[in-house]
Amino acid sequence: MRTTRDKSAPAVVEGKPKHPGGRPSKYDPAYHPARLIELGEEGLSFAAVAGDFRISRETIYDWAEKFPEFSDAKKTAEGLAILFWERLNAKLAQTGQGNATATIFGLKNRSRKGERHVPEWQDVSRQEQTGPDGGPIAVKDVTPEARLDAFMAFLAKTRKA
C-alpha cells in the first residue's frame, strides 16, 4: 500500500526542511548590499555588479525587487557611481590627465532613460519642422473620397504621358 504525504506540510530531508521550490537564492543580506555599495564607489554599473556576483542581470534586478535592503543599496551605489565619474571628469578638466572619451561614456551610460539616472549627461537631439519662413506647416483636411479622386487623376495623367 502506498502512502502519500500531506503536500501542505513542508518536506523534511534528514532533519532539515526542504527549500519550498527551486534552487535556494545565492543572496546573502550580510554580504551583497555592502559589496554593491563598494562596487558603486568604484563607478561600476549594476550590470557589472551582476558580473562580480557571478549572477545574471535578471537575478540582480530580481534581488532589487525582492529584498528592500538590496534595493536601498542599489540606489546608494548608483549615486556613488555617478559621483565617481563626475569626480573623474572634474579631475580631467583640472589636470588634463585622463581619458575624456571614457569619462564621457561613463557619465552618459548612467543617464539612460527608463531608470532613475541623472538626465544631465544625456545627449539631446531635437528636430523641429516648420513651414515657409519658420511659420507653421499648413495642414489640409482631405476626405478619403477626395484622396481617391486625386489619386485617380494622378494615374490618368501618368498613363497619358
C-alpha positions in Angstrom: 0.0 0.0 0.0 1.3 3.4 -1.0 1.1 6.4 1.3 1.0 10.0 0.3 2.3 12.8 2.4 0.5 16.0 3.1 1.6 18.4 0.4 0.7 21.5 2.5 3.3 20.5 5.1 7.0 21.2 4.3 9.1 18.3 3.3 11.8 17.2 5.7 15.0 15.5 4.5 17.3 14.2 7.2 16.1 16.6 9.8 16.4 19.7 7.5 13.3 21.3 5.9 13.4 21.2 2.2 13.6 24.5 0.3 10.0 25.4 -0.8 10.7 25.3 -4.5 13.6 25.6 -6.8 17.2 26.3 -6.0 17.9 28.4 -2.9 19.0 32.0 -3.6 22.6 32.9 -3.5 21.6 36.2 -2.0 23.3 37.0 1.3 22.0 40.1 3.1 25.2 40.4 5.2 27.4 40.5 2.1 25.6 41.6 -1.1 24.3 45.0 -0.2 27.6 46.1 1.3 29.6 44.8 -1.7 27.1 46.5 -4.1 27.9 49.8 -2.5 31.7 49.2 -2.7 31.4 48.5 -6.4 29.3 51.6 -6.9 32.1 53.6 -5.2 34.4 52.2 -8.0 32.0 53.6 -10.7 30.7 50.2 -11.8 27.3 49.8 -13.4 24.6 47.5 -11.9 25.2 45.0 -14.8 28.9 44.9 -13.9 28.0 44.2 -10.3 26.0 41.2 -11.5 29.2 40.0 -13.2 31.1 40.5 -10.0 28.5 38.4 -8.1 28.6 35.8 -10.9 24.8 36.1 -11.5 22.7 37.2 -14.4 21.2 40.7 -14.8 17.8 39.2 -14.4 18.8 37.8 -11.0 20.3 41.0 -9.7 17.2 43.0 -10.8 15.0 40.3 -9.1 17.0 40.8 -5.9 16.5 44.6 -6.1 12.7 44.0 -6.2 12.6 41.2 -3.6 15.0 42.5 -0.9 14.4 46.1 0.3 17.9 46.4 1.8 19.4 45.5 -1.6 17.1 48.0 -3.3 18.3 50.7 -1.0 21.9 49.7 -1.6 21.3 49.8 -5.3 20.1 53.4 -5.1 23.1 54.4 -3.0 25.5 52.6 -5.3 24.0 54.3 -8.4 24.6 57.7 -6.7 28.2 56.7 -5.8 28.9 55.5 -9.3 27.8 58.9 -10.7 29.9 60.6 -8.0 32.9 58.5 -9.1 32.5 59.5 -12.8 31.8 63.2 -12.1 34.9 63.4 -9.9 36.9 61.8 -12.6 35.5 64.3 -15.1 36.4 67.2 -12.8 40.0 65.9 -12.3 40.3 65.6 -16.1 39.1 69.2 -16.5 41.5 70.5 -13.9 44.6 68.5 -14.9 44.1 67.4 -18.5 45.1 63.9 -17.5 42.9 61.0 -18.2 40.7 59.7 -21.0 38.0 62.2 -21.9 36.1 59.7 -24.1 35.9 57.0 -21.4 34.8 59.6 -18.9 32.1 61.0 -21.1 30.8 57.5 -21.9 30.9 56.6 -18.2 28.6 59.5 -17.4 26.3 59.1 -20.4 25.8 55.4 -19.7 24.4 56.4 -16.3 22.0 58.8 -17.9 19.8 56.3 -19.8 16.0 56.8 -19.8 13.8 54.3 -18.1 15.8 54.0 -15.0 16.4 56.6 -12.2 19.5 58.1 -13.7 20.5 61.7 -14.0 19.4 63.3 -17.3 22.1 65.9 -17.1 24.6 63.8 -19.0 22.3 62.7 -21.8 22.8 63.7 -25.4 19.7 65.5 -26.6 18.8 65.9 -30.2 15.8 67.9 -31.1 14.4 68.3 -34.6 11.7 70.8 -35.5 9.9 71.1 -38.7 8.4 74.4 -39.9 6.6 75.8 -42.9 7.8 78.7 -45.1 9.7 81.5 -43.2 9.6 79.4 -40.0 5.9 79.5 -39.8 3.5 76.6 -39.1 3.1 73.8 -41.6 -0.1 74.1 -43.5 -2.3 71.0 -43.0 -5.3 70.4 -45.2 -8.0 68.0 -44.2 -8.9 65.7 -47.0 -11.7 63.2 -47.1 -10.9 59.6 -48.2 -13.1 60.3 -51.3 -11.1 63.4 -52.2 -7.9 61.5 -51.7 -9.1 58.7 -54.1 -10.2 61.3 -56.7 -6.8 63.0 -56.5 -5.0 59.6 -56.9 -7.2 58.6 -59.9 -6.5 62.0 -61.5 -2.8 61.4 -60.9 -3.0 57.9 -62.5 -4.8 59.3 -65.5 -2.1 61.9 -66.1 0.7 59.4 -65.8 -0.9 57.0 -68.3 -1.2 59.8 -70.9 2.4 60.7 -70.6 
